[in-house]
Amino acid sequence: MVAAGAVAKKWLFEKYGTTFRGCMTQIGDITIPFESWDHVPNNPFFAPVADVARLETYMDELRKAGDSCGARIRVTASGVPVGLGDPLFDKLDADIAFAMMGINAVKGVEIGAGFASVSQRGTTHGDSLSPEGFLSNNAGGVLGGISTGQDLEVSIAIKPTSSIITPRQSIDTSGQPAEVVTKGRHDPCVGIRATPIAEAMLALVVMEHALRQRAQNADVQVSTPDIMRSTPV
């Protein structure tokens, strides 16, 4: 799947200039502040920070304790063509959520502001327009199931690794109480490796919709001017 995602990334970049980036924004109860995308390829956590010593210490402590934790991953696509998706069936954001939930250990998906939109007011959540373009991107690049041309913003929640050496309650084949201990090498956080997977999955969904759009509309060009995108972060 990641190999197929690499092909999708290349095709989308050559065809539309679309690019994909991802990073870890939280591991366990540690929120990772965003410093720069430049830091992401320079550490094993795909973290957007220069110093990951605290994260390494946290992982060592979990490993020694025989426990595990989850993670939150952010993935974004810039330069997405306008008009991908459908207003009801096969919405772009619905297909993204469907695909992301197909990744092992994923238990939650957010598009744009996601669950933070619960506490927002309509006066702030709605992405207002000006002659210069959108003033925000709470929608995450999708409105009414169709891409707006703004960055696609997706976050996924990865559950804690289930295979840990700490004994856990279960039952045997007779239905009697039993303890389960998983021995061997197991990562205390599988989310550490999830960023490239999420990037690839997003690229595959975008490419699928781009090809569908091309098949339906035969690359028809319209005279309506594109709306300027908000500044990406």
C-alpha positions as a Markdown table, in Angstrom:
| # | Residue | x | y | z |
|---|---|---|---|---|
| 1 | Met | 0.0 | 0.0 | 0.0 |
| 2 | Val | 2.8 | 2.4 | 0.8 |
| 3 | Ala | 4.5 | 1.5 | -2.5 |
| 4 | Ala | 1.2 | 2.3 | -4.3 |
| 5 | Gly | 1.0 | 5.5 | -2.4 |
| 6 | Ala | 4.4 | 6.5 | -3.7 |
| 7 | Val | 3.2 | 6.1 | -7.2 |
| 8 | Ala | 0.1 | 8.1 | -6.5 |
| 9 | Lys | 2.1 | 10.9 | -4.9 |
| 10 | Lys | 4.4 | 11.1 | -8.0 |
| 11 | Trp | 1.4 | 11.1 | -10.5 |
| 12 | Leu | -0.5 | 13.8 | -8.5 |
| 13 | Phe | 2.6 | 16.0 | -8.2 |
| 14 | Glu | 3.3 | 15.7 | -12.0 |
| 15 | Lys | -0.3 | 16.2 | -12.9 |
| 16 | Tyr | -1.5 | 18.9 | -10.4 |
| 17 | Gly | 1.5 | 19.8 | -8.3 |
| 18 | Thr | -0.1 | 18.1 | -5.3 |
| 19 | Thr | 2.2 | 17.4 | -2.3 |
| 20 | Phe | 1.7 | 15.3 | 0.8 |
| 21 | Arg | 3.2 | 15.7 | 4.3 |
| 22 | Gly | 2.6 | 14.1 | 7.7 |
| 23 | Cys | 3.9 | 14.2 | 11.2 |
| 24 | Met | 3.2 | 13.0 | 14.7 |
| 25 | Thr | 1.4 | 15.6 | 16.9 |
| 26 | Gln | 0.9 | 13.5 | 20.1 |
| 27 | Ile | 2.3 | 10.4 | 21.6 |
| 28 | Gly | 0.5 | 9.1 | 24.7 |
| 29 | Asp | -0.2 | 12.0 | 26.9 |
| 30 | Ile | 2.6 | 14.1 | 25.4 |
| 31 | Thr | 1.4 | 16.8 | 22.9 |
| 32 | Ile | 4.1 | 17.6 | 20.4 |
| 33 | Pro | 4.2 | 21.3 | 19.4 |
| 34 | Phe | 4.7 | 22.1 | 15.7 |
| 35 | Glu | 8.0 | 23.8 | 15.0 |
| 36 | Ser | 8.8 | 23.0 | 11.3 |
| 37 | Trp | 8.2 | 20.4 | 8.7 |
| 38 | Asp | 12.0 | 20.3 | 8.2 |
| 39 | His | 12.4 | 18.4 | 11.4 |
| 40 | Val | 10.1 | 15.5 | 10.4 |
| 41 | Pro | 12.5 | 13.4 | 8.3 |
| 42 | Asn | 15.3 | 13.8 | 10.9 |
| 43 | Asn | 13.9 | 11.7 | 13.7 |
| 44 | Pro | 12.3 | 8.3 | 14.1 |
| 45 | Phe | 9.0 | 9.7 | 15.5 |
| 46 | Phe | 8.3 | 11.9 | 12.4 |
| 47 | Ala | 7.9 | 14.7 | 14.9 |
| 48 | Pro | 8.0 | 18.3 | 13.7 |
| 49 | Val | 10.4 | 19.3 | 16.5 |
| 50 | Ala | 14.2 | 19.5 | 16.7 |
| 51 | Asp | 14.6 | 17.8 | 20.1 |
| 52 | Val | 12.9 | 14.4 | 20.6 |
| 53 | Ala | 14.8 | 13.4 | 23.7 |
| 54 | Arg | 11.7 | 13.6 | 25.8 |
| 55 | Leu | 9.9 | 11.3 | 23.4 |
| 56 | Glu | 12.7 | 8.8 | 23.5 |
| 57 | Thr | 12.7 | 8.8 | 27.3 |
| 58 | Tyr | 9.0 | 8.3 | 27.4 |
| 59 | Met | 9.3 | 5.3 | 25.1 |
| 60 | Asp | 12.0 | 3.7 | 27.2 |
| 61 | Glu | 9.9 | 4.1 | 30.3 |
| 62 | Leu | 6.9 | 2.5 | 28.7 |
| 63 | Arg | 9.0 | -0.4 | 27.4 |
| 64 | Lys | 10.5 | -1.1 | 30.8 |
| 65 | Ala | 7.0 | -0.9 | 32.4 |
| 66 | Gly | 5.7 | -3.5 | 29.9 |
| 67 | Asp | 3.0 | -1.1 | 28.7 |
| 68 | Ser | 2.1 | 0.8 | 25.6 |
| 69 | Cys | 0.5 | 4.0 | 24.3 |
| 70 | Gly | -1.3 | 5.5 | 21.3 |
| 71 | Ala | -0.5 | 8.4 | 19.0 |
| 72 | Arg | -2.1 | 11.1 | 17.0 |
| 73 | Ile | -0.9 | 11.6 | 13.4 |
| 74 | Arg | -1.5 | 14.6 | 11.2 |
| 75 | Val | -1.4 | 14.3 | 7.4 |
| 76 | Thr | -2.0 | 17.0 | 4.9 |
| 77 | Ala | -2.2 | 17.4 | 1.1 |
| 78 | Ser | -1.4 | 20.8 | -0.6 |
| 79 | Gly | -2.3 | 21.8 | -4.1 |
| 80 | Val | -5.3 | 19.5 | -4.3 |
| 81 | Pro | -7.5 | 20.1 | -7.4 |
| 82 | Val | -10.8 | 21.9 | -6.9 |
| 83 | Gly | -14.0 | 19.9 | -7.3 |
| 84 | Leu | -13.0 | 16.4 | -6.3 |
| 85 | Gly | -15.7 | 14.3 | -4.7 |
| 86 | Asp | -19.5 | 14.2 | -4.7 |
| 87 | Pro | -22.1 | 16.0 | -2.6 |
| 88 | Leu | -23.8 | 12.8 | -1.3 |
| 89 | Phe | -22.4 | 9.4 | -2.2 |
| 90 | Asp | -18.6 | 9.0 | -2.4 |
| 91 | Lys | -17.9 | 12.3 | -0.6 |
| 92 | Leu | -14.2 | 13.1 | -0.6 |
| 93 | Asp | -14.0 | 13.4 | 3.2 |
| 94 | Ala | -16.1 | 10.3 | 3.7 |
| 95 | Asp | -13.8 | 8.3 | 1.5 |
| 96 | Ile | -10.8 | 9.6 | 3.3 |
| 97 | Ala | -12.3 | 8.6 | 6.7 |
| 98 | Phe | -13.2 | 5.2 | 5.3 |
| 99 | Ala | -9.6 | 4.6 | 4.0 |
| 100 | Met | -7.9 | 5.9 | 7.2 |
| 101 | Met | -10.0 | 3.6 | 9.3 |
| 102 | Gly | -8.8 | 0.7 | 7.2 |
| 103 | Ile | -5.3 | 1.3 | 8.6 |
| 104 | Asn | -4.5 | -1.2 | 11.4 |
| 105 | Ala | -4.9 | 0.3 | 14.9 |
| 106 | Val | -6.7 | 3.4 | 13.8 |
| 107 | Lys | -9.6 | 4.3 | 16.1 |
| 108 | Gly | -10.4 | 7.8 | 15.1 |
| 109 | Val | -10.4 | 10.2 | 12.1 |
| 110 | Glu | -10.8 | 14.0 | 12.1 |
| 111 | Ile | -11.1 | 16.2 | 9.0 |
| 112 | Gly | -10.2 | 19.8 | 9.5 |
| 113 | Ala | -11.2 | 21.1 | 13.0 |
| 114 | Gly | -12.7 | 17.7 | 13.7 |
| 115 | Phe | -14.0 | 17.3 | 17.3 |
| 116 | Ala | -12.7 | 20.8 | 18.1 |
| 117 | Ser | -15.6 | 22.1 | 16.1 |
| 118 | Val | -18.0 | 21.0 | 18.9 |
| 119 | Ser | -16.8 | 24.0 | 21.0 |
| 120 | Gln | -16.6 | 26.4 | 18.1 |
| 121 | Arg | -19.3 | 28.9 | 17.2 |
| 122 | Gly | -20.7 | 29.2 | 13.8 |
| 123 | Thr | -19.2 | 32.7 | 13.6 |
| 124 | Thr | -15.7 | 31.2 | 13.9 |
| 125 | His | -16.0 | 27.7 | 12.4 |
| 126 | Gly | -17.3 | 28.7 | 9.0 |
| 127 | Asp | -14.5 | 29.4 | 6.6 |
| 128 | Ser | -15.2 | 33.0 | 5.5 |
| 129 | Leu | -14.3 | 34.2 | 2.0 |
| 130 | Ser | -12.6 | 37.4 | 1.0 |
| 131 | Pro | -11.4 | 38.6 | -2.4 |
| 132 | Glu | -8.0 | 37.2 | -1.4 |
| 133 | Gly | -9.5 | 33.8 | -0.7 |
| 134 | Phe | -10.5 | 31.7 | 2.4 |
| 135 | Leu | -9.7 | 33.2 | 5.8 |
| 136 | Ser | -9.5 | 29.9 | 7.6 |
| 137 | Asn | -9.6 | 26.1 | 6.9 |
| 138 | Asn | -11.7 | 24.6 | 9.6 |
| 139 | Ala | -13.4 | 22.4 | 6.9 |
| 140 | Gly | -10.1 | 20.7 | 6.2 |
| 141 | Gly | -10.2 | 21.4 | 2.5 |
| 142 | Val | -13.6 | 19.7 | 1.9 |
| 143 | Leu | -17.0 | 21.4 | 1.8 |
| 144 | Gly | -20.2 | 19.4 | 1.0 |
| 145 | Gly | -18.0 | 16.4 | 0.2 |
| 146 | Ile | -16.1 | 18.3 | -2.5 |
| 147 | Ser | -12.5 | 19.6 | -2.4 |
| 148 | Thr | -12.2 | 23.4 | -2.1 |
| 149 | Gly | -8.5 | 23.6 | -3.2 |
| 150 | Gln | -7.4 | 24.3 | 0.3 |
| 151 | Asp | -5.1 | 21.9 | 2.1 |
| 152 | Leu | -6.7 | 18.6 | 3.0 |
| 153 | Glu | -6.2 | 18.3 | 6.8 |
| 154 | Val | -6.6 | 14.9 | 8.3 |
| 155 | Ser | -5.7 | 13.6 | 11.8 |
| 156 | Ile | -5.9 | 10.0 | 12.9 |
| 157 | Ala | -5.8 | 8.4 | 16.4 |
| 158 | Ile | -3.8 | 5.2 | 16.8 |
| 159 | Lys | -4.6 | 2.9 | 19.7 |
| 160 | Pro | -2.1 | 1.6 | 22.2 |
| 161 | Thr | -0.3 | -1.6 | 21.1 |
| 162 | Ser | -2.3 | -4.6 | 22.3 |
| 163 | Ser | 0.6 | -7.0 | 22.5 |
| 164 | Ile | 2.3 | -6.2 | 25.8 |
| 165 | Ile | 4.1 | -8.3 | 28.4 |
| 166 | Thr | 2.0 | -7.0 | 31.3 |
| 167 | Pro | -0.5 | -9.8 | 32.2 |
| 168 | Arg | -4.1 | -9.0 | 31.2 |
| 169 | Gln | -7.3 | -10.8 | 32.1 |
| 170 | Ser | -9.0 | -13.0 | 29.5 |
| 171 | Ile | -10.7 | -16.4 | 29.2 |
| 172 | Asp | -9.6 | -19.7 | 27.8 |
| 173 | Thr | -11.4 | -22.0 | 25.3 |
| 174 | Ser | -13.6 | -23.3 | 28.1 |
| 175 | Gly | -14.6 | -19.8 | 29.1 |
| 176 | Gln | -12.6 | -19.9 | 32.4 |
| 177 | Pro | -10.6 | -17.0 | 33.7 |
| 178 | Ala | -7.0 | -16.8 | 32.3 |
| 179 | Glu | -4.1 | -14.4 | 31.9 |
| 180 | Val | -2.6 | -13.3 | 28.6 |
| 181 | Val | 1.1 | -12.3 | 28.3 |
| 182 | Thr | 2.5 | -11.5 | 24.9 |
| 183 | Lys | 6.3 | -12.2 | 24.8 |
| 184 | Gly | 8.8 | -11.2 | 22.2 |
| 185 | Arg | 9.7 | -7.9 | 20.6 |
| 186 | His | 6.8 | -5.5 | 20.5 |
| 187 | Asp | 6.8 | -1.7 | 20.0 |
| 188 | Pro | 5.3 | 0.3 | 22.9 |
| 189 | Cys | 3.7 | 2.6 | 20.2 |
| 190 | Val | 2.8 | 1.4 | 16.7 |
| 191 | Gly | 1.9 | 5.0 | 15.9 |
| 192 | Ile | 5.6 | 5.8 | 15.5 |
| 193 | Arg | 5.5 | 4.0 | 12.1 |
| 194 | Ala | 2.1 | 5.3 | 11.0 |
| 195 | Thr | 2.9 | 8.6 | 9.3 |
| 196 | Pro | 4.1 | 7.3 | 5.9 |
| 197 | Ile | 1.2 | 4.9 | 5.9 |
| 198 | Ala | -1.3 | 7.7 | 6.4 |
| 199 | Glu | 0.4 | 9.8 | 3.8 |
| 200 | Ala | 0.2 | 7.0 | 1.3 |
| 201 | Met | -3.5 | 6.3 | 2.1 |
| 202 | Leu | -4.5 | 9.9 | 1.6 |
| 203 | Ala | -2.6 | 10.0 | -1.7 |
| 204 | Leu | -4.4 | 6.9 | -3.0 |
| 205 | Val | -7.8 | 8.4 | -2.1 |
| 206 | Val | -7.0 | 11.7 | -3.8 |
| 207 | Met | -5.7 | 10.0 | -6.9 |
| 208 | Glu | -8.8 | 7.8 | -7.1 |
| 209 | His | -11.0 | 10.9 | -7.0 |
| 210 | Ala | -8.8 | 12.7 | -9.5 |
| 211 | Leu | -9.1 | 9.9 | -12.0 |
| 212 | Arg | -12.8 | 9.6 | -11.4 |
| 213 | Gln | -13.2 | 13.4 | -12.1 |
| 214 | Arg | -11.1 | 13.0 | -15.2 |
| 215 | Ala | -13.2 | 10.1 | -16.5 |
| 216 | Gln | -16.5 | 12.0 | -15.8 |
| 217 | Asn | -15.4 | 15.4 | -17.2 |
| 218 | Ala | -12.7 | 14.6 | -19.7 |
| 219 | Asp | -10.4 | 17.3 | -18.3 |
| 220 | Val | -13.0 | 20.0 | -19.2 |
| 221 | Gln | -11.6 | 23.5 | -18.4 |
| 222 | Val | -13.9 | 26.2 | -16.9 |
| 223 | Ser | -13.5 | 29.9 | -16.9 |
| 224 | Thr | -14.4 | 30.4 | -13.2 |
| 225 | Pro | -11.4 | 31.8 | -11.4 |
| 226 | Asp | -9.9 | 29.6 | -8.6 |
| 227 | Ile | -10.4 | 30.8 | -5.1 |
| 228 | Met | -7.1 | 31.6 | -3.4 |
| 229 | Arg | -6.1 | 29.1 | -0.7 |
| 230 | Ser | -5.3 | 30.0 | 2.9 |
| 231 | Thr | -1.7 | 30.0 | 3.9 |
| 232 | Pro | -0.6 | 26.5 | 4.9 |
| 233 | Val | 1.0 | 25.7 | 8.2 |
